[in-house]
Amino acid sequence: GYQFAGLEYGAECHCGNRISSPQAPEEDCSLVCRGERGSPCGGVGRLSIYKVEEQLPGHRKFRNIHRRGCFKLTNSTIGTFPIHSFQPNLTTQSCIEMCTDK
């Protein structure tokens, strides 16, 4: 699966293995996930990026997850985050699971 999950605009999930875009101010990623109150889900042209670590002992699906910050969505990001989906009830976990399952 992919190492990074990027959440954009509250309802879009991007997956990739390398961050190639510049970091943005945290306040640029202030939109909340439509399916999960309180979790930052990017912004307009901004990704809240999470790094997925190895599986936790005794769990099949859940892994250690580390928020990497807010990043600008650029043309180079689209190249390094090739998987993209729109999820009307997006949660951090649903995006991460999609990226690790691909």
Secondary structure as GFF3:
##gff-version 3
##sequence-region A 1 102
A	DSSP	beta_strand	4	8	.	.	.	ID=ss1
A	DSSP	beta_strand	12	16	.	.	.	ID=ss2
A	DSSP	three_ten_helix	26	29	.	.	.	ID=ss3
A	DSSP	beta_strand	32	33	.	.	.	ID=ss4
A	DSSP	beta_strand	36	40	.	.	.	ID=ss5
A	DSSP	beta_strand	46	55	.	.	.	ID=ss6
A	DSSP	beta_strand	63	72	.	.	.	ID=ss7
A	DSSP	alpha_helix	75	80	.	.	.	ID=ss8
A	DSSP	beta_strand	83	86	.	.	.	ID=ss9
A	DSSP	alpha_helix	92	101	.	.	.	ID=ss10
###
